[in-house]
């Protein structure tokens, strides 16, 4: 993936973050998921007072893409943007869903001003549970 495309994806995720509904935690997150043919699906976190019903930005972007008909394993990269200076990786449930539908894609983490880290999803989820184990 070219640096320009990575930078574009981060910028799109920053804009998606502006739509976050984070009234309980104040922790706004934006995500942008790139398909192999260049389409971008965005997501932001939407919190709920119980927290258990909160939907993360990464899952929002993924579910939008899947619900619009994108096939499994048709994804090239995801960018995740949050305010902290340190890299903010996807949570465990997001890692699991990303693995199942996107497999080992690059995960670009950024804050409001710069990219903080890029890693493979396999590095974030080194021993994944997936459909191959159900056979």
ZIVENFEN-V74252 format. One record per run of one state. SS is the DSSP state (helix for helix, strand for strand, loop for the rest). FROM is the first residue (numbers start at 1). TO is the last residue. Records with the same first field share a line. If there is no record, write none. Layout:
SS=FROM-TO ; FROM-TO
This chain:
loop=1-2 ; 18-20 ; 22-28 ; 36-39 ; 45-45 ; 47-54 ; 56-56 ; 68-74 ; 83-91 ; 103-105 ; 111-114 ; 125-130 ; 135-135
helix=3-17 ; 57-67 ; 92-102 ; 121-124 ; 131-134
strand=21-21 ; 29-35 ; 40-44 ; 46-46 ; 55-55 ; 75-82 ; 106-110 ; 115-120
